Amino acid sequence: MAYDLERYRSALRETPGKAEFGRVVEAVGLALQSQGPKVGLGELCYIEQEGSMPLPAEVVGFREGRVILMPLGKVQAVTPGAAVRPARRPLSIPVGPGLVSRVLNALGEPIDGKGDTGATGRIALDGPSLNPLERPMITSVLPTGVRSIDALATLGEGQRVGIFSGPGVGKSVLLGMMARGSAADVAVIALVGERSREVQEFVQRDLGPDGMARSVVVVATADEPALVRVRAAFAAIAIAEYFRDQGKRVLLLFDSLTRVATAQREVGLAAGEPPATRGYPPSAFAVLPRLLERAGTAPRGSITGFFTVLVEGDDLQEPVADAARSILDGHLVLTRELADAGIFPALDVGRSLSRVMRQIVTPEHTAWAQTLRAHWSTYEDAKDLLRIGAYQAGSSPEVDAAVALHPRILDFLRQAEHETVGFDAAREALKEVAQ
């Protein structure tokens, strides 16, 4: 008796969970759908491409018995029925001491043309969370080398801080200053969603040889798939955790949190999530604490994180900015008005705040900072009257004092891009202005 074996083979291939390989059955927008294989959420798969290397993809959801896959590279030659092979592991990256002074992509592969990194192991991007009771309290200052920040919004080792600014206000320059001048052992820098041109400019100009010598740069440019941009963020965090577990003081510079949320919005909508707040699906906000909570103190080492947040028109009530501010331990606000006046870093003294400053500096330091903030606030309240000439000197002693002191405050805020100011020098400069 003759049997139609091909009919049974076809039925086996099309049965979800029964075959080792799945098959691509649909491609819509950013996502691919396959019939099988039997995989878990977040698992890595490889999709066969005709005449090209297999395409890595991650499982981001399931719909009507099908597997929803998001590519981790450019789709070049995926055809209907292409085989989907499960890797049987979550996405991981290579790590080791050789990562320092290197530029990597979202998968931990070097893109700087300097050869292999000499990795000594691999770690998963989604690492285990620390027990909150195992996190030591923040008790010591981590100087950044930036006078205005160290004096007015003093940051602690293991603190998580947001840098809120519009585009073109100097946040990249500020990140480079901190990478070169901070007291951290290693700097891990994530450039997510940046223009390709800006990556080279940041590495060569803002970071420079001195900053690069102790930095690891993780890059995912704006033209890469949305999931690659999200995974670059987690790769940077995982690398920071690796160095933290070696007992290092790690400085994590993250640019930008907004672009990660935007990329996650693309992933969530492609996976079928409904849009919620201003077009963002729930997963776009769920990804923020997953990233931010992984920075901080630990039994060995620490991660002090600076996360840039893009705001349009200085609106700190935007959904991503508002969600981030509720998780972070402080915020530094850069304003276009100061940048246009040639004040760099363009730190808004009145709206920038470190929530742990009182715990880590002396009472005298706190008092000097409060005095300078009070003068700044008084001047800001009277600024409109001063501009139109409606204020007459002598009407208010507080306003007169604020007006007299304002030029000195602006000089205090100014700092050259390649100038590094020690913490004691910043404290003494603050004392002179405040007194």
PyMOL commands that set and color helices and strands:
alter all, ss='L'
color gray80, all
select helices_A, chain A and resi 5-13+97-99+132-134+147-152+171-181+196-212+226-245+257-270+282-292+312-314+319-327+336-340+357-360+363-387+397-413+423-434
alter helices_A, ss='H'
color red, helices_A
select strands_A, chain A and resi 22-28+31-35+43-49+52-63+66-71+83-90+92-95+102-104+121-124+160-165+186-194+215-221+249-255+296-297+302-310+330-333+353-354
alter strands_A, ss='S'
color yellow, strands_A
deselect
rebuild
show_as cartoon
